[in-house]
Amino acid sequence: MDNDLRALREQHGWTQGALADRLGVSRQTVNALETGRYDPSLPLAFRLAALFDTSIEAMFRPEDPIDPAGRTDTAPRRSN
């Protein structure tokens, strides 16, 4: 999952450790979130959004876009 966590953290002048303390998680968790190796639980995503005064949708984006029909690929479908 793509996210803006690193940029938001840096805008506030916080280290990974400082953000981790505010969230009640480890610095390693913050690092894994920033690098996309870990997707947050829903409660953690809500805490992050509240902390940065934004929405979850604004912070986190799926790597594969989903079209309105619910498909994850964006290639046009051929009709037979």
C-alpha positions as CSV (number, residue, x, y, z in Angstrom):
1,M,0.0,0.0,0.0
2,D,1.3,3.4,-0.9
3,N,1.3,6.1,1.7
4,D,2.4,9.6,2.6
5,L,3.5,8.8,6.1
6,R,7.2,9.8,5.7
7,A,6.4,13.2,4.2
8,L,3.8,13.9,6.8
9,R,6.1,12.9,9.6
10,E,8.9,15.0,8.2
11,Q,6.6,18.0,7.8
12,H,6.0,17.8,11.6
13,G,9.7,17.5,12.3
14,W,9.3,14.2,14.0
15,T,11.7,11.3,14.0
16,Q,10.4,7.8,13.5
17,G,10.9,7.2,17.2
18,A,8.9,10.3,18.1
19,L,6.0,9.2,15.8
20,A,6.2,5.7,17.2
21,D,5.8,7.1,20.8
22,R,2.8,9.2,19.8
23,L,1.2,6.1,18.2
24,G,2.2,3.6,20.9
25,V,4.1,1.4,18.4
26,S,7.7,0.6,17.9
27,R,10.0,2.6,15.7
28,Q,10.4,-0.5,13.5
29,T,6.7,-0.5,12.9
30,V,6.8,3.1,11.7
31,N,9.7,2.3,9.4
32,A,7.8,-0.7,8.0
33,L,4.8,1.4,7.4
34,E,6.8,4.1,5.6
35,T,8.6,1.6,3.4
36,G,5.3,-0.2,2.5
37,R,6.4,-3.5,4.1
38,Y,3.5,-3.4,6.6
39,D,-0.1,-2.3,6.1
40,P,-1.6,-0.8,9.3
41,S,-4.5,-2.3,11.2
42,L,-7.7,-0.3,10.9
43,P,-7.3,1.1,14.5
44,L,-3.7,2.2,13.7
45,A,-4.8,3.8,10.4
46,F,-7.5,5.8,12.3
47,R,-4.9,6.9,14.8
48,L,-2.5,8.0,12.1
49,A,-5.2,9.9,10.2
50,A,-6.4,11.6,13.4
51,L,-2.8,12.5,14.4
52,F,-2.1,14.1,11.0
53,D,-5.7,15.6,10.7
54,T,-6.4,13.9,7.5
55,S,-8.5,11.0,6.2
56,I,-7.3,7.4,5.9
57,E,-8.1,7.6,2.1
58,A,-5.8,10.6,1.8
59,M,-2.9,8.9,3.6
60,F,-3.1,5.4,2.1
61,R,-3.6,4.3,-1.4
62,P,-3.8,0.7,-2.9
63,E,-0.9,-0.1,-5.1
64,D,-3.3,-1.5,-7.7
65,P,-6.0,0.9,-8.6
66,I,-9.6,-0.4,-8.4
67,D,-12.1,0.7,-11.0
68,P,-15.7,1.4,-10.2
69,A,-16.7,-2.1,-11.3
70,G,-14.4,-3.5,-8.6
71,R,-11.7,-4.8,-11.0
72,T,-8.1,-4.3,-9.9
73,D,-6.6,-4.1,-13.4
74,T,-7.1,-1.0,-15.5
75,A,-6.7,-2.6,-18.9
76,P,-9.8,-2.3,-21.1
77,R,-12.0,-5.4,-21.3
78,R,-12.7,-6.8,-24.7
79,S,-16.3,-7.7,-25.5
80,N,-16.9,-10.9,-27.4
